[in-house]
């Protein structure tokens, strides 16, 4: 296993991690901005108002994107398992 293989594998793992986190982070960002705008317009400064909608939105985004997330993870794992013989040499 060469240094280039290790760097390539680490790069793929980091890219996959960022791609898998993107749907939940994006939804959380959009909902957070909407709630902040609502709080600024109405001057309601309730702390739970900012957390509860974001948590619910992130959970819904996770449930919606879960099949896609699992497909990406299974593909990455399958490719990694197929590359093991080449890595051992």
DOPA-212191 format. One record per residue: residue in three letters; x, y, z of N, C-alpha, C in turn; residue number from 1; chain. Coordinates in pm, 1 decimal. Example, Ala and Ser with C-alpha at 12.3 -4.5 7.8 and 13.67 -1.06 7.14 Angstrom:
BEGIN
+------+----------+----------+----------+----------+----------+----------+----------+----------+----------+-----+-------+
! rest !      n.X !      n.Y !      n.Z !     ca.X !     ca.Y !     ca.Z !      c.X !      c.Y !      c.Z !  nr ! kette !
+------+----------+----------+----------+----------+----------+----------+----------+----------+----------+-----+-------+
!  Ala !   1319.0 !   -569.0 !    780.0 !   1230.0 !   -450.0 !    780.0 !   1320.0 !   -330.0 !    780.0 !   1 !     A !
!  Ser !   1285.0 !   -225.0 !    708.0 !   1367.0 !   -106.0 !    714.0 !   1290.0 !      3.0 !    787.0 !   2 !     A !
+------+----------+----------+----------+----------+----------+----------+----------+----------+----------+-----+-------+
This chain:
BEGIN
+------+----------+----------+----------+----------+----------+----------+----------+----------+----------+-----+-------+
! rest !      n.X !      n.Y !      n.Z !     ca.X !     ca.Y !     ca.Z !      c.X !      c.Y !      c.Z !  nr ! kette !
+------+----------+----------+----------+----------+----------+----------+----------+----------+----------+-----+-------+
!  Unk !     86.2 !   -117.7 !      0.0 !      0.0 !      0.0 !      0.0 !     90.1 !    123.1 !      0.0 !   1 !     A !
!  Unk !     75.0 !    202.1 !   -104.0 !    161.0 !    319.3 !   -117.9 !     99.4 !    440.1 !    -47.7 !   2 !     A !
!  Unk !    181.1 !    541.4 !    -38.4 !    136.3 !    664.5 !     25.0 !     26.0 !    730.2 !    -58.6 !   3 !     A !
!  Unk !     35.8 !    720.1 !   -190.1 !    -67.6 !    777.1 !   -276.8 !   -202.4 !    708.2 !   -257.1 !   4 !     A !
!  Unk !   -201.2 !    578.4 !   -235.4 !   -325.6 !    505.8 !   -211.9 !   -391.3 !    549.9 !    -81.4 !   5 !     A !
!  Unk !   -310.0 !    569.2 !     20.6 !   -362.9 !    612.6 !    150.7 !   -421.7 !    752.7 !    139.4 !   6 !     A !
!  Unk !   -350.7 !    840.8 !     70.5 !   -400.1 !    977.8 !     53.4 !   -528.8 !    978.4 !    -28.8 !   7 !     A !
!  Unk !   -534.1 !    898.1 !   -133.6 !   -655.0 !    889.5 !   -215.6 !   -773.3 !    835.1 !   -137.8 !   8 !     A !
!  Unk !   -748.4 !    733.1 !    -56.6 !   -855.2 !    675.3 !     25.4 !   -904.4 !    774.8 !    130.2 !   9 !     A !
!  Unk !   -812.5 !    846.9 !    192.0 !   -851.7 !    948.7 !    290.5 !   -930.0 !   1060.8 !    223.8 !  10 !     A !
!  Unk !   -889.7 !   1100.4 !    103.4 !   -960.8 !   1205.1 !     30.1 !  -1102.8 !   1160.3 !     -2.2 !  11 !     A !
!  Unk !  -1117.7 !   1035.7 !    -48.4 !  -1251.3 !    982.9 !    -78.1 !  -1338.4 !    978.9 !     47.3 !  12 !     A !
!  Unk !  -1280.0 !    940.0 !    158.9 !  -1357.0 !    931.4 !    283.6 !  -1402.6 !   1069.8 !    329.5 !  13 !     A !
!  Unk !  -1315.4 !   1169.2 !    319.5 !  -1352.4 !   1305.2 !    360.3 !  -1458.5 !   1362.1 !    266.8 !  14 !     A !
!  Unk !  -1442.2 !   1339.6 !    135.3 !  -1542.6 !   1387.6 !     40.0 !  -1678.4 !   1323.0 !     66.1 !  15 !     A !
!  Unk !  -1678.7 !   1193.0 !     93.0 !  -1804.2 !   1123.3 !    121.1 !  -1869.3 !   1177.9 !    248.0 !  16 !     A !
!  Unk !  -1789.1 !   1204.1 !    349.0 !  -1842.1 !   1259.2 !    473.5 !  -1907.3 !   1394.8 !    449.8 !  17 !     A !
!  Unk !  -1841.9 !   1479.9 !    371.9 !  -1898.8 !   1611.3 !    342.6 !  -2026.4 !   1600.3 !    259.8 !  18 !     A !
!  Unk !  -2026.6 !   1510.9 !    161.5 !  -2144.9 !   1493.0 !     77.2 !  -2261.6 !   1438.3 !    158.7 !  19 !     A !
!  Unk !  -2234.4 !   1344.4 !    249.4 !  -2342.2 !   1285.0 !    329.0 !  -2400.0 !   1383.9 !    430.6 !  20 !     A !
!  Unk !  -2319.3 !   1476.1 !    478.5 !  -2368.3 !   1573.2 !    575.6 !  -2439.1 !   1691.8 !    513.6 !  21 !     A !
!  Unk !  -2419.6 !   1710.6 !    383.5 !  -2472.7 !   1828.2 !    316.5 !  -2624.9 !   1842.7 !    323.4 !  22 !     A !
!  Unk !  -2704.6 !   1739.3 !    301.1 !  -2850.5 !   1760.5 !    306.3 !  -2899.7 !   1809.5 !    443.2 !  23 !     A !
!  Unk !  -2851.3 !   1747.8 !    549.5 !  -2897.2 !   1788.8 !    682.3 !  -2846.6 !   1928.2 !    719.6 !  24 !     A !
!  Unk !  -2721.2 !   1955.8 !    686.3 !  -2666.9 !   2088.3 !    717.1 !  -2734.8 !   2197.6 !    636.1 !  25 !     A !
!  Unk !  -2764.4 !   2169.0 !    509.7 !  -2832.0 !   2268.1 !    425.7 !  -2971.9 !   2299.2 !    474.9 !  26 !     A !
!  Unk !  -3046.3 !   2196.4 !    509.8 !  -3182.6 !   2217.1 !    561.3 !  -3176.6 !   2291.9 !    695.1 !  27 !     A !
!  Unk !  -3082.0 !   2254.3 !    780.6 !  -3068.0 !   2323.4 !    908.6 !  -3033.3 !   2470.4 !    889.9 !  28 !     A !
!  Unk !  -2949.2 !   2499.7 !    792.1 !  -2912.7 !   2638.4 !    764.0 !  -3032.3 !   2718.5 !    714.5 !  29 !     A !
!  Unk !  -3106.9 !   2661.5 !    621.3 !  -3222.7 !   2732.7 !    565.1 !  -3329.5 !   2756.1 !    671.1 !  30 !     A !
!  Unk !  -3358.9 !   2654.1 !    750.5 !  -3459.9 !   2669.5 !    856.0 !  -3410.8 !   2767.5 !    962.5 !  31 !     A !
!  Unk !  -3282.3 !   2761.0 !    995.8 !  -3227.4 !   2854.5 !   1094.0 !  -3237.2 !   2998.6 !   1047.9 !  32 !     A !
!  Unk !  -3207.5 !   3022.7 !    920.2 !  -3220.9 !   3158.8 !    866.8 !  -3366.5 !   3204.9 !    867.8 !  33 !     A !
!  Unk !  -3458.0 !   3115.1 !    831.3 !  -3600.3 !   3151.4 !    831.0 !  -3648.5 !   3183.0 !    972.7 !  34 !     A !
!  Unk !  -3608.6 !   3104.6 !   1069.7 !  -3649.8 !   3128.6 !   1208.2 !  -3587.8 !   3258.3 !   1259.9 !  35 !     A !
!  Unk !  -3462.3 !   3282.9 !   1226.5 !  -3397.1 !   3407.3 !   1269.5 !  -3465.6 !   3529.0 !   1208.6 !  36 !     A !
!  Unk !  -3501.9 !   3518.1 !   1082.7 !  -3573.0 !   3628.2 !   1017.9 !  -3708.9 !   3649.9 !   1084.0 !  37 !     A !
!  Unk !  -3779.2 !   3541.3 !   1113.9 !  -3908.1 !   3550.8 !   1183.0 !  -3891.7 !   3615.6 !   1320.4 !  38 !     A !
!  Unk !  -3788.1 !   3577.1 !   1393.8 !  -3765.4 !   3635.0 !   1526.2 !  -3728.9 !   3782.9 !   1516.6 !  39 !     A !
!  Unk !  -3653.3 !   3818.7 !   1415.1 !  -3615.7 !   3959.6 !   1400.8 !  -3736.3 !   4045.2 !   1362.6 !  40 !     A !
!  Unk !  -3823.1 !   3992.5 !   1278.9 !  -3939.8 !   4068.8 !   1235.5 !  -4040.7 !   4083.2 !   1348.5 !  41 !     A !
!  Unk !  -4064.8 !   3976.3 !   1423.3 !  -4167.0 !   3980.6 !   1528.5 !  -4110.8 !   4018.6 !   1665.1 !  42 !     A !
!  Unk !  -3980.7 !   4026.3 !   1678.4 !  -3912.4 !   4057.2 !   1803.8 !  -3945.1 !   3956.6 !   1913.3 !  43 !     A !
!  Unk !  -3972.1 !   3833.6 !   1874.8 !  -3990.7 !   3723.5 !   1971.1 !  -3853.4 !   3660.0 !   1990.1 !  44 !     A !
!  Unk !  -3803.9 !   3661.1 !   2110.4 !  -3670.2 !   3608.6 !   2137.1 !  -3675.9 !   3482.8 !   2224.0 !  45 !     A !
!  Unk !  -3761.2 !   3391.2 !   2188.7 !  -3774.0 !   3265.5 !   2261.8 !  -3664.9 !   3170.3 !   2215.4 !  46 !     A !
!  Unk !  -3589.4 !   3113.0 !   2309.3 !  -3476.0 !   3026.7 !   2275.5 !  -3521.5 !   2895.2 !   2212.4 !  47 !     A !
!  Unk !  -3631.5 !   2839.0 !   2261.1 !  -3675.9 !   2710.9 !   2205.8 !  -3728.9 !   2726.0 !   2063.9 !  48 !     A !
!  Unk !  -3770.1 !   2845.7 !   2025.8 !  -3820.7 !   2869.2 !   1891.8 !  -3711.3 !   2849.8 !   1787.1 !  49 !     A !
!  Unk !  -3587.6 !   2868.7 !   1825.0 !  -3479.7 !   2851.4 !   1727.8 !  -3432.8 !   2706.6 !   1718.7 !  50 !     A !
!  Unk !  -3447.6 !   2628.4 !   1823.9 !  -3396.7 !   2491.5 !   1823.6 !  -3495.9 !   2388.4 !   1770.7 !  51 !     A !
!  Unk !  -3617.7 !   2395.3 !   1813.7 !  -3716.4 !   2292.0 !   1781.1 !  -3741.5 !   2280.6 !   1630.2 !  52 !     A !
!  Unk !  -3764.9 !   2389.6 !   1557.9 !  -3786.5 !   2373.9 !   1412.9 !  -3663.5 !   2318.4 !   1340.4 !  53 !     A !
!  Unk !  -3544.4 !   2358.9 !   1383.8 !  -3423.4 !   2307.1 !   1319.5 !  -3407.8 !   2157.9 !   1343.4 !  54 !     A !
!  Unk !  -3433.1 !   2113.1 !   1465.2 !  -3421.4 !   1970.4 !   1496.8 !  -3521.5 !   1889.6 !   1414.8 !  55 !     A !
!  Unk !  -3644.0 !   1937.0 !   1407.8 !  -3746.5 !   1866.7 !   1331.1 !  -3710.4 !   1864.3 !   1182.3 !  56 !     A !
!  Unk !  -3664.5 !   1976.6 !   1129.2 !  -3629.3 !   1983.6 !    986.8 !  -3511.4 !   1892.6 !    953.6 !  57 !     A !
!  Unk !  -3412.3 !   1887.8 !   1041.2 !  -3296.6 !   1801.4 !   1016.8 !  -3337.7 !   1654.8 !   1023.5 !  58 !     A !
!  Unk !  -3423.3 !   1618.9 !   1116.6 !  -3471.4 !   1480.7 !   1123.3 !  -3552.0 !   1442.8 !    999.3 !  59 !     A !
!  Unk !  -3634.9 !   1532.9 !    950.7 !  -3711.7 !   1506.2 !    829.0 !  -3617.1 !   1492.5 !    709.2 !  60 !     A !
!  Unk !  -3517.2 !   1579.2 !    701.5 !  -3419.4 !   1569.9 !    592.3 !  -3342.5 !   1438.4 !    599.5 !  61 !     A !
!  Unk !  -3310.3 !   1392.7 !    719.7 !  -3242.4 !   1265.0 !    736.5 !  -3330.5 !   1150.0 !    689.5 !  62 !     A !
!  Unk !  -3457.7 !   1153.1 !    726.8 !  -3549.0 !   1046.9 !    685.3 !  -3569.4 !   1045.2 !    533.7 !  63 !     A !
!  Unk !  -3578.0 !   1162.4 !    474.0 !  -3599.8 !   1170.9 !    329.7 !  -3476.0 !   1125.7 !    252.6 !  64 !     A !
!  Unk !  -3358.5 !   1165.2 !    298.8 !  -3235.7 !   1134.9 !    225.1 !  -3169.2 !   1005.2 !    269.6 !  65 !     A !
!  Unk !  -3228.6 !    933.1 !    363.3 !  -3165.6 !    811.9 !    415.8 !  -3137.9 !    705.5 !    309.8 !  66 !     A !
!  Unk !  -3230.5 !    676.5 !    217.3 !  -3197.1 !    576.0 !    114.2 !  -3077.6 !    616.7 !     28.8 !  67 !     A !
!  Unk !  -3069.9 !    742.5 !     -6.6 !  -2956.3 !    791.9 !    -85.0 !  -2826.9 !    782.7 !     -4.2 !  68 !     A !
!  Unk !  -2832.3 !    818.7 !    124.6 !  -2714.4 !    810.3 !    211.2 !  -2664.1 !    667.1 !    221.8 !  69 !     A !
!  Unk !  -2756.5 !    573.7 !    241.7 !  -2717.2 !    433.8 !    253.3 !  -2659.0 !    381.0 !    122.5 !  70 !     A !
!  Unk !  -2714.2 !    423.2 !     10.2 !  -2662.5 !    381.8 !   -118.9 !  -2518.8 !    430.1 !   -137.8 !  71 !     A !
!  Unk !  -2492.4 !    553.6 !   -102.5 !  -2356.0 !    608.2 !   -112.6 !  -2259.9 !    532.2 !    -20.9 !  72 !     A !
!  Unk !  -2301.8 !    504.8 !    102.1 !  -2215.4 !    433.0 !    195.9 !  -2187.6 !    290.0 !    150.6 !  73 !     A !
!  Unk !  -2289.6 !    222.8 !     99.4 !  -2271.6 !     85.6 !     51.9 !  -2178.8 !     83.5 !    -69.5 !  74 !     A !
!  Unk !  -2194.8 !    178.8 !   -161.1 !  -2105.3 !    185.6 !   -277.1 !  -1961.2 !    209.3 !   -235.1 !  75 !     A !
!  Unk !  -1940.2 !    300.3 !   -139.6 !  -1804.9 !    327.9 !    -92.0 !  -1744.5 !    204.0 !    -26.4 !  76 !     A !
!  Unk !  -1823.1 !    136.1 !     56.1 !  -1773.5 !     16.7 !    124.5 !  -1744.6 !    -94.8 !     25.0 !  77 !     A !
!  Unk !  -1832.3 !   -111.8 !    -73.5 !  -1810.5 !   -214.4 !   -176.2 !  -1681.8 !   -186.3 !   -254.0 !  78 !     A !
!  Unk !  -1661.9 !    -61.6 !   -293.8 !  -1539.2 !    -25.7 !   -365.1 !  -1415.8 !    -47.4 !   -278.8 !  79 !     A !
!  Unk !  -1427.1 !    -17.1 !   -151.7 !  -1315.0 !    -37.1 !    -60.2 !  -1281.9 !   -185.4 !    -45.6 !  80 !     A !
!  Unk !  -1385.1 !   -268.4 !    -34.0 !  -1362.3 !   -412.4 !    -22.9 !  -1300.9 !   -469.6 !   -150.4 !  81 !     A !
!  Unk !  -1342.8 !   -418.2 !   -266.2 !  -1286.1 !   -464.8 !   -392.8 !  -1141.4 !   -421.9 !   -411.3 !  82 !     A !
!  Unk !  -1101.8 !   -312.7 !   -348.0 !   -965.1 !   -262.9 !   -360.9 !   -868.1 !   -325.8 !   -262.6 !  83 !     A !
!  Unk !   -916.5 !   -405.2 !   -167.2 !   -829.3 !   -464.2 !    -66.4 !   -718.6 !   -549.7 !   -128.1 !  84 !     A !
!  Unk !   -747.4 !   -638.0 !   -225.3 !   -636.4 !   -716.1 !   -282.5 !   -527.1 !   -629.5 !   -345.1 !  85 !     A !
!  Unk !   -564.6 !   -519.5 !   -410.2 !   -465.7 !   -430.0 !   -468.7 !   -388.0 !   -355.0 !   -360.7 !  86 !     A !
!  Unk !   -450.2 !   -329.3 !   -248.2 !   -382.9 !   -256.3 !   -140.7 !   -282.3 !   -344.2 !    -66.6 !  87 !     A !
!  Unk !   -308.6 !   -472.3 !    -59.1 !   -222.5 !   -562.8 !     15.7 !    -89.7 !   -584.1 !    -56.9 !  88 !     A !
!  Unk !    -91.3 !   -581.1 !   -187.1 !     31.4 !   -605.4 !   -265.7 !    138.5 !   -506.9 !   -240.8 !  89 !     A !
+------+----------+----------+----------+----------+----------+----------+----------+----------+----------+-----+-------+
